[in-house]
């Protein structure tokens, strides 16, 4: 299994994210709250 993922393909390009993008995603994931009640799923973004 390890041998399948050790070779890099020439078609793959390494993508880097800016520090701002990473901070935004971390803050968003911390503020997201998912509640399940009576068979419904409610997503809350706590500001």
MMTF fields as JSON, N, C-alpha, C and O atoms, coordinates in Angstrom:
{
  "mmtfVersion": "1.0.0",
  "mmtfProducer": "UNKNOWN",
  "numBonds": 187,
  "numAtoms": 188,
  "numGroups": 47,
  "numChains": 1,
  "numModels": 1,
  "chainsPerModel": [1],
  "groupsPerChain": [47],
  "chainIdList": ["A"],
  "bondAtomList": [4, 2, 8, 6, 12, 10, 16, 14, 20, 18, 24, 22, 28, 26, 32, 30, 36, 34, 40, 38, 44, 42, 48, 46, 52, 50, 56, 54, 60, 58, 64, 62, 68, 66, 72, 70, 76, 74, 80, 78, 84, 82, 88, 86, 92, 90, 96, 94, 100, 98, 104, 102, 108, 106, 112, 110, 116, 114, 120, 118, 124, 122, 128, 126, 132, 130, 136, 134, 140, 138, 144, 142, 148, 146, 152, 150, 156, 154, 160, 158, 164, 162, 168, 166, 172, 170, 176, 174, 180, 178, 184, 182],
  "bondOrderList": [1, 1, 1, 1, 1, 1, 1, 1, 1, 1, 1, 1, 1, 1, 1, 1, 1, 1, 1, 1, 1, 1, 1, 1, 1, 1, 1, 1, 1, 1, 1, 1, 1, 1, 1, 1, 1, 1, 1, 1, 1, 1, 1, 1, 1, 1],
  "groupList": [{"groupName": "UNK", "atomNameList": ["N", "CA", "C", "O"], "elementList": ["N", "C", "C", "O"], "formalChargeList": [0, 0, 0, 0], "bondAtomList": [1, 0, 2, 1, 3, 2], "bondOrderList": [1, 1, 2], "singleLetterCode": "X", "chemCompType": "L-PEPTIDE LINKING"}],
  "groupTypeList": [0, 0, 0, 0, 0, 0, 0, 0, 0, 0, 0, 0, 0, 0, 0, 0, 0, 0, 0, 0, 0, 0, 0, 0, 0, 0, 0, 0, 0, 0, 0, 0, 0, 0, 0, 0, 0, 0, 0, 0, 0, 0, 0, 0, 0, 0, 0],
  "groupIdList": [1, 2, 3, 4, 5, 6, 7, 8, 9, 10, 11, 12, 13, 14, 15, 16, 17, 18, 19, 20, 21, 22, 23, 24, 25, 26, 27, 28, 29, 30, 31, 32, 33, 34, 35, 36, 37, 38, 39, 40, 41, 42, 43, 44, 45, 46, 47],
  "secStructList": [7, 2, 2, 2, 2, 2, 1, 7, 7, 6, 6, 7, 7, 7, 7, 7, 7, 7, 2, 2, 2, 2, 2, 2, 2, 2, 2, 2, 2, 2, 2, 3, 3, 3, 3, 3, 3, 6, 6, 3, 3, 3, 3, 3, 3, 7, 7],
  "xCoordList": [0.823, 0.0, 0.868, 0.573, 1.92, 2.793, 3.405, 3.595, 3.709, 4.35, 3.435, 3.921, 2.143, 1.208, 1.253, 1.024, 1.54, 1.443, 2.789, 2.821, 3.885, 5.18, 5.638, 6.459, 5.142, 5.538, 4.666, 3.448, 5.311, 4.54, 4.332, 5.227, 3.171, 2.821, 3.248, 3.141, 3.726, 4.112, 2.903, 3.067, 1.699, 0.486, 0.074, -0.718, 0.591, 0.224, 1.011, 2.203, 0.329, 0.973, 0.721, -0.419, 1.758, 1.637, 0.947, 1.359, -0.093, -0.854, -0.62, -0.693, -0.344, -0.152, -1.246, -1.713, -1.638, -2.67, -2.007, -1.009, -2.574, -2.023, -2.387, -3.287, -1.69, -1.944, -3.351, -4.007, -3.817, -5.169, -6.229, -7.196, -6.046, -7.009, -7.084, -8.174, -5.949, -5.913, -6.584, -7.355, -6.302, -6.908, -8.431, -9.171, -8.902, -10.343, -11.013, -12.053, -10.428, -11.016, -11.025, -11.997, -9.975, -9.936, -10.979, -11.671, -11.092, -12.087, -13.503, -14.367, -13.741, -15.075, -15.421, -16.538, -14.468, -14.759, -14.997, -15.75, -14.359, -14.591, -15.969, -16.574, -16.474, -17.759, -18.942, -20.088, -18.696, -19.782, -20.272, -19.487, -21.577, -22.194, -23.292, -24.162, -23.263, -24.27, -25.075, -24.522, -26.393, -27.298, -28.276, -28.864, -28.452, -29.43, -30.558, -30.324, -31.797, -32.952, -34.157, -34.448, -34.843, -36.059, -35.846, -36.714, -34.722, -34.453, -34.015, -33.837, -33.838, -33.382, -31.963, -31.57, -31.207, -29.868, -29.863, -30.227, -29.451, -29.415, -27.973, -27.273, -27.538, -26.182, -26.245, -26.95, -25.513, -25.462, -24.05, -23.075, -23.949, -22.656, -22.683, -23.339, -21.972, -22.0, -21.037, -19.82, -21.577, -20.731, -20.425, -19.731],
  "yCoordList": [-1.192, 0.0, 1.257, 2.218, 1.251, 2.409, 2.754, 3.927, 1.749, 1.967, 2.685, 3.33, 2.59, 3.255, 4.771, 5.486, 5.27, 6.699, 7.409, 8.62, 6.707, 7.35, 8.012, 8.929, 7.584, 8.18, 9.393, 9.357, 10.466, 11.647, 11.634, 11.277, 12.019, 12.054, 13.391, 14.419, 13.401, 14.675, 15.588, 16.79, 15.031, 15.827, 16.534, 17.475, 16.106, 16.707, 17.985, 18.059, 18.987, 20.254, 20.566, 20.507, 20.889, 21.2, 22.548, 23.547, 22.563, 23.778, 24.222, 23.416, 25.486, 26.012, 27.028, 27.738, 27.082, 28.028, 29.151, 28.944, 30.327, 31.46, 31.32, 30.563, 32.042, 32.004, 32.516, 32.029, 33.509, 34.049, 32.983, 32.876, 32.204, 31.161, 30.098, 29.66, 29.688, 28.672, 29.198, 28.48, 30.438, 31.042, 31.13, 30.841, 31.528, 31.63, 30.273, 30.169, 29.235, 27.898, 27.373, 26.744, 27.619, 27.189, 27.923, 27.309, 29.236, 30.005, 29.575, 29.485, 29.31, 28.881, 27.528, 27.328, 26.603, 25.274, 25.326, 24.513, 26.276, 26.421, 26.998, 26.687, 27.846, 28.495, 27.67, 28.0, 26.622, 25.81, 24.805, 24.078, 24.782, 23.857, 23.096, 23.711, 21.78, 20.955, 20.239, 19.538, 20.427, 19.859, 18.937, 19.316, 17.732, 16.806, 16.627, 16.298, 16.853, 16.714, 16.275, 16.851, 15.279, 14.775, 14.445, 14.729, 13.859, 13.458, 14.593, 14.38, 15.789, 16.935, 17.3, 17.117, 17.816, 18.305, 19.811, 20.307, 20.533, 21.999, 22.439, 22.04, 23.284, 23.812, 25.262, 26.076, 25.585, 26.948, 27.488, 26.803, 28.718, 29.4, 30.412, 31.449, 30.109, 30.954, 32.12, 31.938, 33.3, 34.503, 35.12, 36.135],
  "zCoordList": [0.0, 0.0, 0.0, -0.711, 0.786, 0.878, -0.473, -0.793, -1.252, -2.543, -3.526, -4.455, -3.345, -4.247, -4.103, -5.078, -2.917, -2.647, -2.568, -2.351, -2.734, -2.6, -3.892, -3.844, -5.032, -6.299, -6.596, -6.423, -7.046, -7.426, -8.93, -9.695, -9.327, -10.736, -11.331, -10.661, -12.56, -13.182, -13.399, -13.603, -13.356, -13.545, -12.26, -12.307, -11.119, -9.835, -9.612, -9.911, -9.084, -8.784, -7.312, -6.852, -6.587, -5.172, -5.003, -5.592, -4.204, -3.969, -2.536, -1.608, -2.361, -1.012, -0.716, -1.606, 0.526, 0.964, 1.751, 2.442, 1.632, 2.375, 3.854, 4.217, 4.672, 6.117, 6.424, 7.345, 5.642, 5.812, 5.568, 6.322, 4.52, 4.166, 5.244, 5.613, 5.745, 6.8, 8.059, 8.696, 8.423, 9.615, 9.45, 10.39, 8.26, 8.005, 8.169, 8.819, 7.587, 7.673, 9.104, 9.522, 9.848, 11.247, 12.082, 12.893, 11.886, 12.629, 12.276, 13.148, 10.99, 10.565, 11.177, 11.653, 11.166, 11.708, 13.217, 13.753, 13.902, 15.34, 15.623, 16.649, 14.71, 14.959, 14.454, 14.76, 13.698, 13.147, 14.182, 14.79, 14.365, 15.31, 14.576, 13.96, 14.634, 13.976, 15.045, 15.892, 14.995, 15.985, 15.273, 14.26, 15.796, 15.247, 16.257, 17.42, 15.785, 16.657, 15.844, 14.796, 16.314, 15.671, 14.197, 13.373, 13.858, 12.482, 11.574, 10.375, 12.11, 11.317, 11.732, 12.884, 10.78, 11.059, 10.865, 9.799, 11.89, 11.839, 11.989, 12.92, 11.038, 11.073, 11.532, 10.934, 12.586, 13.118, 12.973, 13.284, 12.499, 12.475, 13.611, 13.513, 14.68, 15.87, 15.698, 15.731, 15.516, 15.335, 16.663, 16.727]
}
